[in-house]
Every structure is written in C-alpha cells, then in structure tokens.
Amino acid sequence: MTWKFALNYVPTLQNLYCKSIVNNQVCPCCHQYIETTLHVSRDCLFARQVRQGMGFQWPATMADMDFMEWLRWIFKHTRVWERISSYERSHKVSRPVATSRWAPPPLAWVKINVDTGYSGPTNRAISRFIMRDESGNTMGSSY
C-alpha cells in the first residue's frame, strides 16, 4: 500500500476530482482542507489522532516536508522495512498468489480491477488497471 501513496495512486478526493469522478475535494473527516495524499496521511486531524493513539511523535519540521521527504523520514526513523525484511527472512515467509474469478459489477456500475508489482532489488514498482461494465466490456485500461 505504501507505494500507492508514494506514487499518488491513492483515490483521494483531489485525485478523483481531477478525473471528474467527484465534485468536491474537501476532506470529509476534518471539513477544512483539500483531501490530498499528504493531507490524508499526515495533516488531517484524524490522521494526527491515529498517530497519537499509536504513540508516534513527529518533529515540528515535518510540517514543511513534501510527501516524499516525509515518507523517507518515516522509513528512516521507524525502520519499517528492516523490521519487515528481518521478519520475512527469519520466518521464511512466502506470499501466496491469490486466485479468483472476475465477477461483474451491479447494473449501471463499472468495476476497476488493479494489479501491482514491486521489485526490491531494482526498487521499481508497476501497476495496471482495467475498467469494465456489467457485461464485461472493457471501458478503459492502463499499461
């Protein structure tokens, strides 16, 4: 999920507004600011309350950081990746491949399926999507 934030693939209201999917960009939690990726993950009152509940303390200088600087700071100071990698190595974790069949959306709806991949050695991520109607007709996709 982190890569979605890093690449701004999160369906924030700002992103949905830019695609003409919604008419309002204002955050539904705080009703004060445009719901951007940075707002959802760092600046919103709700996000701050969640962090406080988890015991995270942020330095005041973080308010001036852009999203990527902020994300780098989090990974550097919380050592998230080291913990995940260490756990996976020590427990020989293998990730199962999900198998499922596509099911159509309800009548007059569209369904967007997303697939992603990440290569640790090359530090590259990729994502694709396909949008289909209730008959399975492709309405859009990305490569």
Backbone hydrogen bonds, N-H to C=O, Kabsch-Sander energy under -0.5 kcal/mol:
donor,donor_aa,acceptor,acceptor_aa,energy
4,K,1,M,-0.7
5,F,1,M,-1.3
6,A,2,T,-2.5
7,L,3,W,-2.2
8,N,5,F,-1.2
9,Y,4,K,-3.4
10,V,4,K,-0.7
12,T,10,V,-2.8
14,Q,35,E,-2.0
16,L,12,T,-2.6
17,Y,13,L,-2.5
18,C,14,Q,-2.2
19,K,15,N,-0.9
20,S,17,Y,-1.8
21,I,16,L,-3.0
22,V,16,L,-0.7
27,C,33,Y,-3.1
31,H,27,C,-1.8
35,E,25,Q,-3.4
36,T,34,I,-1.5
40,V,36,T,-2.6
41,S,37,T,-2.1
42,R,38,L,-2.4
43,D,38,L,-1.5
44,C,39,H,-2.8
48,R,44,C,-2.4
49,Q,45,L,-2.3
50,V,46,F,-2.2
51,R,47,A,-2.4
52,Q,48,R,-2.6
53,G,49,Q,-2.2
54,M,50,V,-1.3
55,G,51,R,-0.5
55,G,52,Q,-1.1
56,F,51,R,-2.4
62,M,59,P,-1.7
63,A,60,A,-1.5
64,D,61,T,-1.4
65,M,62,M,-1.2
70,W,66,D,-2.5
71,L,67,F,-2.7
72,R,68,M,-2.6
73,W,69,E,-2.3
74,I,70,W,-2.2
75,F,71,L,-2.4
76,K,72,R,-2.5
77,H,73,W,-2.8
78,T,74,I,-2.4
79,R,75,F,-1.0
83,R,79,R,-2.0
84,I,80,V,-2.4
85,S,81,W,-3.0
86,S,82,E,-2.6
87,Y,83,R,-2.3
88,E,84,I,-2.7
89,R,85,S,-2.5
90,S,86,S,-2.6
91,H,87,Y,-2.2
92,K,88,E,-0.6
92,K,89,R,-0.5
93,V,88,E,-1.8
98,A,96,P,-0.6
109,W,106,P,-1.8
111,K,132,R,-2.9
113,N,111,K,-0.6
113,N,130,I,-2.5
115,D,128,R,-2.4
117,G,126,I,-2.2
119,S,124,R,-2.8
120,G,118,Y,-0.6
123,N,119,S,-1.4
124,R,119,S,-1.3
126,I,117,G,-2.4
128,R,115,D,-2.5
130,I,113,N,-2.0
131,M,140,G,-3.3
132,R,111,K,-2.6
133,D,137,N,-1.9
134,E,109,W,-0.5
136,G,133,D,-1.8
139,M,131,M,-3.9
140,G,131,M,-1.2
142,S,129,F,-2.0
